């Protein structure tokens, strides 16, 4: 499997408030994007030489993520890895006890590159995204 760490996803209830804390650490904030398919607002934070941070705020009708937020609070909740072929790697991971949360789809916050989320009891949540 050929892939590399793309970003760390943080679940938050307030993108502005959380982004301000990362800005204190030298991160630059990008635009906030509505992702109606995933029912989230997303904002990327970047800092030269560091892994990108993705802030994810669930819509009010996203019960699953709202429960996670209530249980864990503002915290990292997934790692995202860039790969050459999300579809192919999705099949390989599924065959190795990773549960896909949905079929690969385009993500507006990632330039409409194809993504897919997975869960594995030994590692938690992981996102795959096609490389740029």
C-alpha positions as CSV (number, residue, x, y, z in Angstrom):
1,X,0.0,0.0,0.0
2,X,1.5,3.3,-1.1
3,X,0.2,6.3,0.9
4,X,1.4,9.2,3.0
5,X,-0.1,11.3,5.8
6,X,-2.2,14.2,4.3
7,X,-3.8,15.8,7.4
8,X,-5.1,15.4,10.9
9,X,-8.9,15.9,11.3
10,X,-10.2,17.7,14.4
11,X,-13.8,17.7,15.4
12,X,-15.0,21.0,16.7
13,X,-18.2,22.8,17.6
14,X,-16.7,26.2,16.6
15,X,-14.3,26.5,13.7
16,X,-13.4,30.2,14.4
17,X,-12.6,29.5,18.1
18,X,-10.5,26.4,17.4
19,X,-8.7,28.0,14.4
20,X,-7.6,31.0,16.6
21,X,-5.8,28.5,18.8
22,X,-3.9,27.0,15.9
23,X,-3.1,30.4,14.5
24,X,-1.3,31.1,17.8
25,X,0.9,28.1,16.9
26,X,1.7,29.7,13.5
27,X,-0.9,28.0,11.3
28,X,-2.6,29.9,8.5
29,X,-6.3,29.5,8.1
30,X,-7.9,28.7,4.7
31,X,-11.5,29.3,3.7
32,X,-14.4,27.4,5.4
33,X,-16.2,25.1,3.0
34,X,-19.7,23.6,3.3
35,X,-19.8,19.9,2.5
36,X,-23.5,19.1,2.2
37,X,-22.8,15.4,1.3
38,X,-20.9,14.9,4.6
39,X,-23.1,17.4,6.4
40,X,-20.1,19.3,7.8
41,X,-18.3,22.6,7.5
42,X,-14.5,22.2,6.9
43,X,-11.6,24.5,7.3
44,X,-7.9,23.6,6.6
45,X,-5.0,25.1,8.6
46,X,-1.5,25.0,7.1
47,X,2.0,25.7,8.4
48,X,5.1,25.2,6.4
49,X,6.8,22.0,7.2
50,X,3.9,20.6,9.3
51,X,1.0,18.3,8.7
52,X,-2.2,20.1,7.7
53,X,-5.0,20.3,10.2
54,X,-8.6,19.9,9.1
55,X,-11.3,21.4,11.4
56,X,-14.6,19.7,11.0
57,X,-17.9,21.1,12.4
58,X,-20.9,18.9,12.0
59,X,-24.2,20.4,10.7
60,X,-27.0,20.4,13.2
61,X,-28.6,17.4,11.4
62,X,-25.4,15.3,11.6
63,X,-26.4,13.2,14.7
64,X,-23.5,10.8,14.5
65,X,-20.8,13.4,14.5
66,X,-22.6,15.5,17.1
67,X,-22.7,12.5,19.5
68,X,-19.0,12.0,18.9
69,X,-18.4,15.7,19.7
70,X,-20.5,15.6,22.8
71,X,-18.6,12.5,24.0
72,X,-15.0,13.5,23.2
73,X,-15.2,17.3,22.9
74,X,-12.9,19.2,20.6
75,X,-10.2,16.7,19.7
76,X,-8.5,14.9,16.8
77,X,-10.6,12.1,15.5
78,X,-9.1,10.9,12.2
79,X,-5.9,10.7,10.2
80,X,-6.1,11.2,6.4
81,X,-3.7,9.5,4.1
82,X,-3.2,10.4,0.4
83,X,-3.0,7.5,-2.0
84,X,-2.8,6.9,-5.7
85,X,-6.2,5.1,-6.0
86,X,-8.8,5.4,-3.3
87,X,-11.0,2.8,-5.1
88,X,-8.3,0.2,-5.2
89,X,-7.1,0.8,-1.7
90,X,-10.6,0.8,-0.4
91,X,-11.1,-2.8,-1.7
92,X,-7.8,-3.8,-0.1
93,X,-8.6,-2.3,3.3
94,X,-12.1,-3.8,3.3
95,X,-10.6,-7.2,2.7
96,X,-8.4,-6.6,5.8
97,X,-11.1,-5.8,8.3
98,X,-11.5,-2.1,7.8
99,X,-15.2,-1.0,7.6
100,X,-15.9,1.6,4.9
101,X,-18.3,4.3,6.2
102,X,-19.5,5.1,2.6
103,X,-18.4,4.5,-1.0
104,X,-15.7,6.8,-2.3
105,X,-17.0,10.3,-3.1
106,X,-15.7,13.7,-4.2
107,X,-14.9,16.2,-1.4
108,X,-15.4,19.9,-2.1
109,X,-12.9,20.9,0.6
110,X,-10.2,18.9,-1.1
111,X,-10.6,20.2,-4.6
112,X,-13.2,17.5,-5.4
113,X,-10.6,14.7,-5.0
114,X,-12.1,11.4,-4.2
115,X,-12.2,10.4,-0.5
116,X,-13.5,7.5,1.7
117,X,-13.7,7.0,5.4
118,X,-13.0,3.8,7.2
119,X,-13.2,2.4,10.8
120,X,-11.0,-0.3,12.4
121,X,-11.4,-1.3,16.0
122,X,-7.6,-1.3,16.5
123,X,-7.0,2.1,15.0
124,X,-10.2,4.1,14.9
125,X,-11.2,6.3,12.0
126,X,-9.1,6.9,8.9
127,X,-9.7,8.9,5.7
128,X,-8.2,8.2,2.3
129,X,-7.9,10.8,-0.4
130,X,-6.6,10.6,-3.9
131,X,-3.2,12.4,-4.2
132,X,-3.2,15.8,-5.8
